[in-house]
Amino acid sequence: MIVFPNAKINLGLHILHRRPDGFHAIETVFYPTPLKDALEVIHATEPGISLELSGLPVDGPVEQNLCIKAWQLLKKDFPELPPVKAFLLKAIPMGGGLGGGSADGAFMLRLLDSRFRLNLTTDQKVSYAAQLGSDCPFFILNQPCLATGRGELLEPMDLDLSGYRLLLANPGIHISTAWAFAQLDPAIFTLPRPSLKELVRQPVASWKDRLTNDFETPVLEKYPAIKEIREMLYREGAVYASLSGSGSTVYGLFEKNKSLSPSLTHHYPVMNL
């Protein structure tokens, strides 16, 4: 059985405050994109789970991969879950702010539930996904959502960007999320700001100077190459361009009838939303 975990982008990202548990409270809008990995699971004769990786490189030891952790999580509550061999083809770059690892873990939960008829409810899958990571519950719902808390509290939104094309520009720079949080000026926590929920309901053409990502200031200051990519997207006619998550991917939204230079589309994928 094969599934195709998709990437997400962040439409705005506000860091609200540091929580007593050490995490930060955030407000963002997650939006699914057509960029996808491929994940297959088959029965195995050896006990446990094995994972074979291909495609783009994946950081860290394979036993820490969220696909393996998802199987282990379900195995605790469903001892009858059989041994499996998983194959993951990576097309979503790691450390790019696109949620690729989180998507893989969440889709593994969905795949195992469907393949082995565990009959999990959506709420149960969301609960399991939250144990894997803050972004993972989004990929259970996999529709535009306002995310609060650590990112795991989701409110589905009626938001349609199908009139736009999406360009994803990843410069190959790995940005540590922990580093990005450490660079934030605590003064931003007290700033009065409009709700992202209301901002994204305004015309996309109004987003440029209003829909902000708090990580952009420190990330673009440290990495001029990322700043140049965002500026280049605006020069090319993007209606809106932003860092996704803590980066390093920058995305641009373009009107569907907007022609883009071949030099741009040769280096970066462009897809319909």
Residue pairs with C-beta under 8 A, 6 or more apart in sequence:
1 40
1 41
1 42
1 111
1 114
1 115
2 38
2 39
2 40
3 38
3 39
3 40
3 107
3 110
3 111
4 36
4 37
4 38
4 39
4 107
5 36
5 37
5 39
5 92
5 100
5 103
5 104
5 106
5 107
5 139
6 32
6 33
6 34
6 35
6 36
6 37
6 92
6 103
6 139
6 142
7 32
7 33
7 35
7 36
7 92
7 98
7 99
7 100
7 103
7 168
8 30
8 31
8 32
8 33
8 98
8 99
8 103
8 135
8 138
8 139
8 244
9 30
9 31
9 33
9 98
9 166
9 168
9 242
9 244
9 249
9 251
10 28
10 29
10 30
10 31
10 97
10 213
10 242
10 243
10 244
10 245
11 28
11 29
11 30
11 31
11 159
11 196
11 200
11 207
11 211
11 242
12 27
12 28
12 29
12 196
12 199
12 200
12 211
12 212
12 213
12 242
13 26
13 27
13 28
13 212
13 213
13 214
13 215
13 245
14 26
14 27
14 28
14 193
14 196
14 212
14 214
15 24
15 25
15 26
15 181
15 184
15 188
15 189
15 214
16 24
16 25
16 26
16 27
16 189
17 24
17 25
17 189
18 24
18 25
18 189
19 25
19 150
23 134
23 150
24 150
24 181
25 148
25 149
25 150
26 147
26 148
26 149
26 150
26 151
27 146
27 147
27 148
27 195
27 196
28 146
28 147
28 151
28 196
29 144
29 145
29 146
29 147
29 157
29 159
29 196
29 197
29 200
30 99
30 135
30 138
30 144
30 145
30 147
30 151
30 154
31 144
31 159
31 161
31 273
32 142
32 143
32 144
33 98
33 166
33 168
33 271
33 273
34 166
34 271
34 272
34 273
35 91
35 92
35 98
35 168
35 269
35 271
36 91
36 92
37 55
37 88
37 89
37 90
37 91
37 92
37 100
37 103
37 104
38 87
38 88
38 89
38 91
39 67
39 86
39 87
39 88
39 89
39 104
39 107
39 108
39 111
40 86
40 87
41 84
41 85
41 86
41 87
41 108
41 111
41 112
41 115
42 84
42 85
42 87
43 82
43 83
43 84
43 85
44 50
44 82
44 83
44 84
44 85
45 83
46 83
47 83
48 83
49 68
49 71
49 72
49 83
49 84
49 85
49 86
50 84
50 85
50 86
51 62
51 65
51 67
51 68
51 85
51 86
51 87
51 88
52 85
52 86
52 87
52 88
53 62
53 65
53 88
53 90
54 87
54 88
54 89
54 90
55 88
55 89
55 90
55 91
56 90
56 91
56 92
56 93
56 94
57 90
57 94
58 65
58 88
58 90
58 94
58 101
59 94
59 95
59 174
62 68
65 88
65 101
65 104
66 101
66 102
66 104
66 105
66 108
66 132
66 133
66 136
67 86
67 88
67 104
67 105
67 108
68 86
69 105
69 132
70 105
70 106
70 108
70 109
70 112
70 128
70 132
71 81
71 84
71 86
71 108
71 112
73 109
73 128
73 131
73 132
74 81
74 109
74 112
74 113
74 118
74 128
75 81
78 116
78 118
81 112
81 116
81 118
82 116
84 112
86 108
88 104
90 100
92 98
92 99
92 100
92 103
93 100
93 170
93 172
93 249
94 100
94 101
94 174
95 174
95 175
95 176
95 248
96 170
96 244
96 245
96 247
96 248
96 249
97 175
97 243
97 244
97 245
97 246
97 247
97 248
97 249
98 168
98 170
98 244
98 245
98 249
99 135
99 138
99 139
99 245
101 133
102 132
102 133
102 134
102 135
102 136
102 138
102 139
103 139
105 129
105 132
105 133
105 136
105 139
106 125
106 129
106 132
106 136
106 137
106 138
106 139
106 140
107 139
109 120
109 125
109 128
109 129
109 132
109 140
110 125
110 140
112 118
113 119
113 120
113 125
120 128
122 140
122 141
125 140
126 137
126 140
126 141
126 154
129 136
129 137
129 139
129 140
130 136
130 137
130 152
134 149
134 150
134 151
134 152
135 151
136 152
137 152
137 154
138 145
138 147
138 151
138 154
141 154
141 156
143 156
143 157
144 156
144 157
144 158
144 159
145 154
145 155
145 156
145 157
146 154
146 155
146 157
146 196
146 197
147 153
147 154
147 155
148 155
155 197
157 197
157 200
159 200
159 201
161 204
161 253
161 273
162 272
162 273
163 255
163 256
164 204
164 239
164 253
164 254
164 255
164 256
164 273
165 253
165 254
165 255
165 256
165 258
165 270
165 271
165 272
165 273
166 251
166 252
166 253
166 254
166 270
166 271
166 272
166 273
167 233
167 238
167 251
167 252
167 254
167 260
167 264
167 265
167 268
167 269
167 270
168 249
168 251
168 268
168 269
168 271
169 229
169 233
169 249
169 250
169 251
169 252
169 267
169 268
170 248
170 249
170 250
170 268
171 223
171 225
171 226
171 229
171 248
171 250
172 248
173 223
173 225
173 226
173 247
173 248
174 248
175 219
175 223
175 246
175 247
175 248
177 245
177 246
180 215
180 218
180 219
180 246
180 247
181 246
183 218
183 219
183 222
184 214
184 215
184 218
185 217
188 214
194 210
196 211
199 207
199 210
199 211
200 207
200 211
202 210
204 239
204 240
204 253
205 239
205 240
207 239
207 240
208 234
208 239
208 240
211 240
211 242
213 242
213 243
213 244
215 243
215 245
215 246
215 247
216 242
216 243
219 226
219 243
219 246
219 247
219 248
220 226
220 227
220 230
220 243
221 227
223 247
223 248
226 243
226 247
226 248
226 250
229 250
230 241
230 242
230 243
230 250
232 264
233 241
233 250
233 252
234 241
234 252
236 252
236 254
236 260
236 261
236 264
237 254
237 255
237 258
237 260
238 252
238 253
238 254
239 253
239 254
239 255
240 252
240 253
241 250
241 251
241 252
241 253
242 250
242 251
243 249
243 250
244 250
244 251
253 273
254 260
254 270
256 272
260 270
